[in-house]
Amino acid sequence: MRVFFQGAFDFYRKIISLLPVYATHFLSLADTNSGLQHKHWHHWQTRLPPSWLHPLLNLMWLIIGINLRLANLTAKPPWTDEFSTLVFSLGNTFLSVPLDQAIAPDILLQPLQPNPAASIGDVIHNLVTQDNHPPLYFVLAYLWMKLFPSEGGLVSLFAARSLPAIIGAASIPCIYILGRLAFRSPLVGHLAAAMMAVSPYGVFLAQEARQYSLAALWVTASLTCLVIATHHIQNRTPLPIWIALLWVGINALGVATHYFFTLTLCTEGVVLIFLAWHQLQTSSKFSLLFSPPWRRIYAVAIGTFVASLIWLPIFLQNRNRDNLTEWIRGSRVGLDWFSPIFQALGTLIAMISLLPVESSQILVVIPSGLVMLIFFIWAVPILLRGIKIQLQHPETRIMIQVFAGVIISAIALFFIFTYFLGIDLTRGARYNFVYFPAIVILLGASLAVCWHPPKEWIGREQGKNGIKSIGKWGINGKKAVILIWLMGFFSAVTVFCNLGYQKYYRPDLFVQLIQQISPVPVLIATTHKTYVHTGEMMGVAREIKLANLPEKPLFILAHQDQDPNTSTIALENTLKKLPRPFDLWLVNFHAPIAETVKTCVKSDTHSLPSINGYEYELYHCQQS
């Protein structure tokens, strides 16, 4: 952990020392509502063409964001979902891995070898027949990874993760555009982009070789179209045809990236219903719902519905593979009823701040938790006050309501799925991409009030306190914004150092443990139901290959459908063929113990460390 932090500190030391100063002055220039700028920066303004100011500031956020997303990109081992991306994006399949027999690591890793004969058609076919995701991202990954050489005969992990990292960085200027269009304020756009650049949740999504960064980008684009439509509804002007067609195209691409994008479409539908109700309340003319802006919005809804219907047969076919999603299906017993609430709250918090509370060292966890607690006690009133002030202004009230409607509707849908349909979406933090951009926009809108408070509010606060301050402890608005941004920055460092949003699987630690404990040949056995379990063992095999062990362990994927005894029989038959002595590691093995295993000496593993993603038992099988 010290090595991680030392590297992060060296890498970002100069940025931390210089960035707040430059960002403060550039944002002061960007704040067109403020005329209180220092003479020194008037000189900068005369030297710097105004048309360059916003692109330069956006370039700064982009550079910060892409550096945070590329930092330590391959330091963390891939996990099962990432292996599915790697395999399917190569046009390969998990079906080539033999089951119910002892195999070498290289055989287990064959699906990770680039396949020159594979085509885009193979990528789509394998996904449709074996997976439960739409193919757009995997096709893009197929094309992207062809640009990179293999690493030791296997697909490049950097290639696989750099695509979502770049897409995640692209969301920074896009969120600027959304914030600027929504509130007609460059300041809101820049503050939203600044927070997107350092959001720990955004970094987490971008460093996963998965489609969630792309899906979040489509969410941002779709919300931008919603904002434009809202302005036209307010002005009662027709929505341009090209915007309507673009909106349908974006929505179609979103559904083709991840089926949960439809949740974003549902939230937009709720917001549009609210806007229709609001217009009826103010005008009492039902005919307005058939005015030009609404007619084209209805056309967008129909076009989006038709584009989404393309995937309905495939989605229904995917329902037959429920075993791939059984991890989010759980019973509710006792306190389990409350866990989704805390899971949802934890994800919301981690969109802004996440210090190393997942560290294995208690001396790191306690101070980190205290700092986060103090930060939120201080920051939440500031952010809520900013939203409240924006709601008091007619020009910004409707946009606050639009984004709040998206967020509230999305969270409500998550809880409906969780409590009524038995599908706990709160267990997968990555699924919150459906409303993540809306959170960032509201954050930017609130921070804009802190950065440049309305004059009437400043006068009221000065009358109360005698000081121009935001929140507690007399910290003024600009300093509060910088402190909130710096908390996000250090939280992003926490994520790429694997001290926050930690990987679910740590095969690197498991292989180190095998090296320490087993001086004899090793057989690693696991029960197999889907390619998820193949991916678990692929992680171990990949680490063995990287470690270049002189004697490589063997693997057996003991398959089972309904009867767990099939795994027991497969293991029994394999053990009879192996020469002794050897060590048997039962890893995530959920089946009765074979009789041959009982002839081996079970090791006491209570004193051994627990490892994320790998529950194990060790048996020493000596010569008879």
N, C-alpha and C positions, 0 to 999 in steps of 0.2 A: 504494500500500500504506500509506503514511503517513496518507493521508486516512481509510482504513478504520480503522486502529488509533486515530487521534485521535478519530473519532466513537465507536468502541466504548468508549474510555477515558472520554470525557465522559459517555456514557450510563450506564455502570455504576460510576462512581467512588464514588458514595455507597453503592451496594449492597455493594461490596467492603469498604468501610471499616466498615460497620455490621453486615452480615449475620453474619459469624462470631460476633460477640459475642452477638447475639440468638438465633441458632440454638443456640449452646452452652447458654445458659440455658434456653431452651424445651425442648431435648432432655433436659437434666438433670431438668426437671419431668416430661417424658414417660417417663423411665426409672423405672418404678414399682418396680424392684428395688433402687434405690439410695436410701438414707436420708441420704446425705451431701450435703445441699444447704445453700447459704449462707443466713444469716438474711435477707439482703436479698430473696432469692427466695422465702423463706417468706412475706414480705409480699405479693409478687406472687401467690402461691398463694392467699392468703386473699382477695385482691381479685378474682381471676379464677376463675369457676366451673370446676370440674374438667371438666365436660362440654364446655366451650369449648376446652380446651387442644389436643386433637388436631385438631379442625377448623381452628383458627387456624394451627397448624403446617402442616397440609396446604395451607391457603390460601397460605401463604408459599411452599412449594415450587411450587405451581401458578402463582403470579404470576411467579416466577423462570423457570420452564419456558416459559410462554407468551411472555414477553418475549424469551427467547433464540430461540424458534422464529419469532417474527414480525419479528425484527430483520433489516434488509436483505433483506426477503423477495423484493422484485422487482429487486434490484440485479444479480443474475446472470441472464444470458439463458437462456431455456428451451432444452432440448436435444431430440433426436428423440423419446425416450420421452414426454417431457412434451407434445410436439406431438400425439402420438397420443391422449393423455388429453384434450387440448383439443378436438381434432376430433371424436372419437367421443362425448365427453360432450355436445357440442352437437347430437348427432344427425346430424352431417355425415359426409362420406366423402372420402377422398383421391382417389377415382376421378374427381372433377370437374376435377382439374388436368390440362390437356392435356399430352401427351407428344410428343417428337420435333419440336418447333417452338419458335421463340422466343416467349416470353411475358413480359409485364410483371410487376413484383412484386405489383401488386394482384390479378392473376389467380391467381398462386401462393398468395396469402394468402386467397383466397375461402373455403376451408374453415374459417378461423378467425372468420368473420363469424357472429354469432348468427342462428339460423334460427327465427323464430317459429312456423313451420309444423311443425317437428320435434317428435316425441313420444318418450315413453319406449320405445315399440315400435320406433322408428327406431334409438334407441341400442342396444337389444338386438340387433336384426336386423343392423346394421352390424358389431357386434362378433363375432357368431356367424359371419358370412360372410366377414369380412376380417381379423380379429385372432385372437390365441390366448390371450385372457384371459377369465375369467368376468365377468359384467356388473354385479355389485352396486355396486362403487365408482363405476362410470361413471354409473349411474343416480342415485346420491346426488349426484355432481358436477353432473349435469344439473340437478337440482332446486336445488342450492346456487348455481350460477352464474347462474341466472335472477334471483337477488336483487340482482345487481350490474349497473350500467350498463356499456356497452361503452366501450372506450378507443380513440378514433380509428376507430371502426367495427369494431374487432376485440375478441374476448373479453378480459376483464380478466385479466391474469396474476395480480394480487393475489387475485382471486376463486378462481382455480384452485389457487393455493398456500396460501391461508388455510385451506381445508378440511382438508388433511392436517396443517397446523400445529396447528389446534384439536384434531383427533383425537389428534395426538401428545401435546399437553398433557393431554388427558383420560387418557392412560395413566399419568400421575403418581399421582393418587389411586387408580387401579385397582391399581397395583403396591404401593401402601401396603396396600390390603386383602389382596392376595395374601400379602405378607410377614407381616402381622399374623396372618392365619389359619394360615399354614404353621407359624410358630414360636410362636404364641400370645404375641406380644411386640409391643407398639406401637413399641418402639425399633427392632426390625428393620424394621418397616413404614416408619417415618419415614426411616431411613437409606437404605433402598432407594428411596424416593420422592425423597429429596434427590439421590441419584446418577442416577436416571432424569431428573431435571430438567436436569442439566448434562451428561449423556452426549453426547459429540460424535457418536456414532453415532445416537443418538436425534434429535438436532437435524438431522443429515444426512437421515434418513428423512422428518422432518416438513417439511423445506423443499423436497421434491420433489413436484411435482404428479402424484403416483402413488399407488397403493393400499397401499403398504407400511406406512404408519402404521396404517391400519385393520386390516391383516392382523396386525400386531404386537399390536394391542389385542385381537383375537380370540384370539391365542395366550395373552395374559395371562389372559383370561376362562376359557379352556379349562383352563389350568394351575390356576386357582383351583378349578374343579370337580374336577380330579384330586387336589388337596390335600384337599378335603373327603372325597372317596372314600377316600383313604388313611387319614384319621382314622377313618372308619367301619370300614375293614378292620381297623385296629388294635384298635378297641373291639368288633368283631364285632357291629355294629348295622346295621340296614337303611339303605341310602341312601335319603333321602326322595325320593318320586316327583317332586316339583317340581324337585329338583336334577337328577335323571336327565333329565327333559324339557328343562330349561334347558341342560344339557350337550349334548344332541343338537342343540338349536337353535343354540347357539354354534358347534358344529362345522360344521353345515350352512352357516351364514353365513360361516365361515372359508373353506370350500372355494369358496363363491360369490364370495369376494373374490380369492383367488389359489390356483391349483392346488397350489402348493408348501406350502400349509397342511397338505396330506396328510402331509408329512414330519413335522410336529409330531404329528399323530395317530399316526404310526408310532413316534415316540419315546415317546409315552404308552403305546402298546401294549407296548413293551419294558419300561417301568417297571412296568406292571401284571403282566407275566410275572415280573419280579423279585420283586414283592411276594407273588405266589402261591407262588413257590419258597421265599421266606423264611418264609412262614407254614407251609408243609409241613415245612421243616427244624425249626421250633420245636415243632410239635405232632404231626407224623407222622400226621395225620388227613386222608386224601384227601377225605373228605366236606365239609371246610371250604370247598373250592372250589365247593360248591353251596349254601353258606349264604346268608342274605338279602343281605348286601352284594354278594356276587359275582353273584347272579342278576340284580340290577338293573344291575350293571356290564356284564354280557353283553348285557342289553337295550339299554344305551347304545351298545355296540359295533355291534349289529345295526342300530339306528336310524341311527347315523352312516354305516354302510356303505350303507344304502338311500338316505339323503339324498345321498351322494356319487355314487351310481350315476346320478343324474339327469344329471350332467355328462359321463358316460363317452362317449356318442355324439358330443357336441360336441368333447370332448378328442381323440377319435380322428380326427374330421374336421380338427381343427387340425393334426394331424401332417402333413397334406399341405402345410402352410405352413412347412416346416422352414427355408426361407430367412430367416425372421424371427429364428431362433435360431442361425443358423450361426456367429455370433460366439463362442458358448461351446463350439463343437465344434472341437477342435484336435488336431493330432498331437503325439506325445511323442517328441522327438528330443533326445538329449544331456541338457543341463541342464534342459530343459523338464520333465523328469520331476519335478524338485524345486520348480518354481515354484508348484504348488498348495499345497504345505506353507507356503511363505512368504506366499502370498496369504491363506491361512486364519489364519495367525499375525498378520499385519498387521491383519486385521479384528478379531480378538480384542483386540489392543492398543488399537485406535482406539475401542473401546467405552468405554474409560476415559480415555485420554489421546491427544491428537493436537495437537502444536504445529506451527508453519508449516514442516514439513519438505518441503512441496511448493512452497515459494516459488522464484521464479526467481533470487533473489539468494543466492549462496553464503554471504555473511556472515550471512544469516538462517538458512539451512539447517543449518549446522554447529553453532552454539550451540543451536538448537532440538533437534537430534538428541542432543547431549550432555546437555541437561537431561532429555530423555525417558529416556535410558539410565540416568542417575543415579537418576531417579525410580523406575524399575522395579527397579533393583538394591536400592533401599531399600524399596519398597512390596511387592514380591512375597513376600518372607519374612513380612512382617506379615500379608498376606492369607491365605497358606497356613497360618500359625500359627492364625489365627482359625478357619479351616475345620477344622483338626485338633482344636481345643478343642471345637468344636461336635460333632464326631464322637464325642468321649469321653463326651458326655452322652446317656443313652438317650432323653430327651425330644426332642432335636433331631437325633439321629443319622439317623433314618429320613427326615427331610425333606431333609437334606443329600444323602443317597443318591438321593432322588427327583429333585432338581434336577440333581445331577451326572449321573444316568442320562439325563435329557433332553438335556443338553449333549453328553455323550460319544456317545450314539446319533445325534444330529443330525450331529455332525462325521464320524462313521463313515459315515453315509449320503452325506454330501457327497463323501467320498473314494471310495466305491463308485461313485457316478455318474461321478466324474472319471476314475478309473483303469480301471474295468471296462466302463462304458457309453459312454465317450468324450464325456461332457457335463460340462464343467468348471464346476461351480456355484461354485467358489471365485473365479472371475473377476468375479462380480457380488456386490459386498459387500452390496448391498441384500437378497440372498436369505437372509442370516443372521438375518432377522427371525424365522425358525422357532424359534430358541432364545435370542434376545436377552433376553427378560424373565427367563429362568432365570439368565442371567449376572448380571443386576442383583440378583436375589434373593439369590444366593450372596454377592455383594459386600456387600449389606446385612447378611446374617447374620455375615459375617466382621468387618465394621466394628463391629457391635454388641459383639463380644468386646473390640475395642480400646477402645470407649467405656466399657464397664463390665466389666472382666475379672473372672472368677470369683475368689473370695477365695483358694481353694487355689492358684490359678495365681499370684496376686500374691505370696503368701507364698513360693512356690518361687523366683520371680524376684528377690525381695528378698534371699533367702538367697544367690543366685548373685552378684548385682551390687551389692547394697546400695542400689539405687534402684528406684523404681516406674516402669518405662519399658517402652515397646513398641519392639521393633526396635533399630536402631542409633542412635548419637549421643545417647542419653538423652532422646529425644522421648517424652513421655507419650502415653497412648492418645488422649485427646481432641484434642490437637494433631495427632497423626498423622491422625486422621479429617478434621480441618479442612484439612490440607495436601492430602490426597487429593481432597477435595471441590473445593478451589480449583484444583487441576490440571485437574479435569474442567470447571470453569467457564471457565478460560482456553482450554481446548481447544474448548469450544462457541463461544467468540468467534472462534477460528481458523476454524471451519467456516463461520459466517455471513459472515465476511469473505472467503470463497473462497480461503483459504490452506491449507485442509485439505478432503479430499473435493472436490477441485476439479471443476468442470463439465468433461465430456468434450469439449464443443464451445465455442469462443469466437468466434461470428460477429461480435461487436462489434469484436474486434481485426482480423478479416479485412476488415470494411467500412472501418475506419480505414486499413488498408493500401491498399485500392483507391483511396480518396480521395487518398492521398499519391502513388501511382505512376501512376495513369491519368487524364490530363487529357482524353482523348478518350472517345467512347462505349464502353461495356463490354458484352461478352457473357460470361456465366458458364455454363460447360458442365459437366455431371456425368453419369456413367452411372447409370441407374436400373434397379433390380430390384424393390424393394418400396417401401412408403410410408416406410420408414426413410430412404431417400435423398431422398425428397420433404421429409421433416422437416429434413434437413441444409440444404437450400436455403431452406426456410421461415425458418430462423433467420437466414440472411443477408438475405432479403427483409424480414423484420420489422425488422432493424437499419437497413436502408436507409430504410424508412418512418419510423422514429423519428428518423433523422438528417436527414430532409427534404432529400435531395440535389436540386439543381436539375435534373440529368439522371440519371434512374434507369437502372441497368443492366438488361439483358434476361437471361432465363434460358432454358436448354434442358435438359430432362430426357431424355437420349438412352436410350431403353429397350433392354434386352437380356434375353433369357431364357437360352438356352444359347450361342448364337453371339455373341461380342463384336463381330463386324463389323457387327451391326445398329446398334449405337451409333455406329460410325464412319460408316456411311452416313447416318444421321439428322443427324449433325453436318455432314457434307459438304453435304448438300442445304440445310441452314439457312444455312451460311456463304455459299453462292453467291447467296443472296437479299439479304444485308445490304450496305448501302452502306459503303464504306471512307472514311476510316480508322476502325478500332476496335481495342480491346484484347481479346484472347481469354484468359480465365482458365479453364484446365482444372482443375477442382477435384474431387478424388477420382474422377478419370476413369480407368477401367480398361478400355481398349480400344485397338486400334491407332490410330495418328495418321493422320488424314485427309490426302489429298494437298493439299487446299486449305490446310490448316494449315501444311504444309511450305513454302508460299510466303510465310508470315509470318516475321518475325524473332523467334527465340526469345530471351527475356531471361534473363540470368544471375540466377537466384533464390537462389544459394548465400549471398549476402550479406544476403538478406532474412530476417526472423524466421520461425521455425516457429510454427504456430498450432494449438492443440489441435483435433483433429477435421477439419482442412482441409489436405490435401496438395495443393499447387497448382503449376502451371506457367503462365508468362505468355508470350504471343505478341503482338507488335505487328504488326498487319495494316495495312500502308500502302496508299495508292492505287496502282494499277497504272501 
